[in-house]
Amino acid sequence: MRKILLLFMLVAFYTFVNAQVFNTGQTLKKGVVSLGLEPAIHIDGGAGGAIFFAHAGYGIKSGIDISAKAGAGRGRSFYVGGDIEFALAKRISLAFGAHKFGDFGVDGTFNFVIPVTGDVRIFSGCDSDVNFGTRINSNGDRVRDTDILVWVPIGVEVGISKSINLIFESEIGVAPGTYHVIGGGLNFYF
């Protein structure tokens, strides 16, 4: 059984992984702290390759948590962001936040989780960023430019112990100009 689970996790790592959400549709309980580490790959944009994320979260009260994340990739690729997440139902959440990844942006995520067994959950939803930047137009003038990126995250969370979970995600870019993300890592709960 362990060999089958290990094989499933390895396959999931290469086929189901993400880097933007790293979160299921459930909020942290009041007073719970989470810390996560996640290597990821951006395909066709974003960091243009590997990026490493660190995640932190805190349960403010039942049904509401806050989180922060930072990511560093090759060259000048650096990501920093935070959000607040609200439980809409037992396994459904909505998060709003802001980030800086080259340009400043705001983001929103709708997540839901489907329990498979007591220790395995599948999650998905919709993740969107609105990035506010500038570009040089054909006249050579700097003009404001807004990009709207939309992903469909697909992930698997596997409980290793009471305080450690493996999370494997992929975010499939579904809007023009949206890159794909593959990642996975460990989340620790205190």
C-alpha positions in Angstrom: 0.0 0.0 0.0 2.8 2.4 0.8 4.5 1.8 -2.5 1.2 2.6 -4.3 0.7 5.8 -2.3 4.3 6.8 -3.0 3.9 6.2 -6.7 0.6 8.2 -6.7 2.3 11.1 -5.0 5.2 11.1 -7.5 2.8 11.0 -10.4 0.7 13.8 -8.8 3.8 15.9 -8.3 4.5 15.9 -12.0 0.9 16.2 -13.2 -1.2 18.0 -10.6 1.0 20.6 -9.0 0.7 24.5 -8.4 2.4 27.5 -6.8 -0.1 30.3 -6.4 -2.8 28.8 -4.2 -1.1 26.2 -2.0 -4.3 26.0 -0.1 -7.4 23.9 0.0 -11.0 25.2 0.4 -10.8 25.0 4.2 -9.6 27.8 6.5 -7.3 27.4 9.5 -8.9 27.0 12.9 -8.5 29.9 15.4 -4.9 30.1 16.7 -3.5 27.6 14.3 -0.3 28.6 12.4 0.8 27.0 9.1 4.2 27.2 7.5 4.8 25.8 4.0 7.7 25.3 1.6 6.9 24.9 -2.1 9.3 24.6 -5.1 7.4 25.4 -8.3 7.8 25.9 -12.1 6.2 28.6 -14.1 5.6 27.6 -17.7 5.3 30.1 -20.6 5.6 33.2 -18.4 5.7 34.3 -14.8 9.2 33.6 -13.4 10.0 31.8 -16.6 11.2 28.6 -14.8 11.8 27.5 -11.2 10.7 29.6 -8.3 10.7 28.7 -4.6 7.8 29.8 -2.3 7.5 30.1 1.5 3.9 30.3 2.8 2.6 31.3 6.3 -0.9 31.4 7.6 -2.8 32.1 10.8 -6.4 31.3 11.9 -7.9 34.5 13.2 -11.2 33.0 14.2 -13.4 30.2 13.1 -13.9 30.6 9.3 -11.3 33.4 8.8 -7.6 33.1 8.3 -4.8 35.3 6.9 -1.7 34.3 4.9 1.4 35.6 3.4 3.8 34.2 0.9 7.2 35.1 -0.7 8.8 33.5 -3.7 12.2 33.8 -5.3 13.3 32.6 -8.7 16.2 33.1 -11.1 17.3 36.6 -11.9 15.0 39.3 -10.5 11.9 37.1 -10.1 10.6 37.9 -6.6 7.0 37.5 -5.4 5.5 38.8 -2.2 1.8 38.7 -1.3 -0.9 38.2 1.3 -4.6 37.5 1.6 -7.5 37.0 3.9 -9.6 33.9 3.4 -13.3 33.3 4.4 -15.1 30.0 4.8 -18.3 30.0 2.7 -19.2 26.5 3.8 -17.4 23.6 5.5 -15.2 22.8 2.4 -15.5 26.0 0.4 -13.6 29.2 0.8 -13.0 32.6 -0.9 -9.8 34.6 -0.5 -8.9 38.2 -1.5 -5.4 39.7 -1.4 -2.7 41.7 -3.0 0.8 40.9 -4.3 3.9 42.3 -6.0 5.5 40.2 -8.7 7.2 42.8 -10.9 3.9 44.7 -11.1 1.5 45.3 -8.2 -1.7 43.3 -8.4 -4.8 42.2 -6.5 -6.1 38.6 -6.5 -9.0 36.4 -5.6 -9.4 32.7 -5.1 -12.4 30.5 -4.9 -11.5 27.0 -3.6 -13.4 23.8 -2.8 -12.2 20.5 -1.4 -13.4 17.0 -1.9 -12.4 14.5 0.7 -11.2 11.2 -0.8 -10.2 9.4 2.5 -9.5 10.8 6.0 -6.0 11.8 4.9 -6.4 12.6 1.2 -8.3 15.5 -0.3 -8.6 16.8 -3.8 -9.2 20.5 -4.4 -9.9 22.9 -7.2 -11.6 26.2 -8.0 -10.6 29.4 -9.7 -7.7 31.7 -9.0 -7.4 35.2 -10.6 -4.9 38.1 -10.6 -5.4 41.6 -11.9 -1.9 43.1 -12.4 -1.4 46.9 -12.8 1.7 47.7 -14.9 3.0 49.9 -17.6 4.2 49.4 -21.1 5.7 51.5 -23.9 3.2 52.0 -26.7 4.1 52.4 -30.4 4.7 56.2 -29.9 7.3 55.5 -27.3 5.0 56.7 -24.5 4.7 54.9 -21.2 1.0 53.9 -20.7 -0.8 52.0 -18.0 -1.4 48.3 -18.8 -3.7 46.0 -16.9 -3.4 42.2 -17.2 -6.1 39.8 -16.0 -4.8 36.3 -15.4 -7.1 33.3 -14.6 -6.1 29.8 -13.5 -8.0 26.6 -12.6 -6.1 25.0 -9.8 -6.1 21.3 -9.4 -4.5 19.8 -6.3 -4.1 16.9 -3.9 -3.4 17.3 -0.2 -2.1 14.2 1.6 -1.9 14.1 5.4 1.4 12.6 6.5 0.8 13.2 10.2 -1.5 15.4 12.4 0.8 18.4 11.8 2.3 17.8 8.3 0.6 17.7 4.9 1.9 17.2 1.4 0.3 19.5 -1.1 0.7 19.0 -4.9 -0.9 21.5 -7.2 -1.0 22.7 -10.8 -2.6 25.9 -12.0 -3.8 25.7 -15.6 -3.8 29.1 -17.2 -7.2 29.6 -18.9 -7.2 33.3 -19.9 -5.0 34.8 -22.7 -1.5 35.5 -21.5 -1.9 33.4 -18.4 1.1 31.0 -17.7 0.8 27.6 -16.1 2.2 26.7 -12.7 3.3 23.3 -11.3 4.5 22.9 -7.7 4.2 21.0 -4.5 5.6 20.9 -1.0 5.1 20.5 2.7 2.8 22.4 5.0 3.4 22.3 8.7 0.7 23.1 11.3 1.3 24.4 14.8 
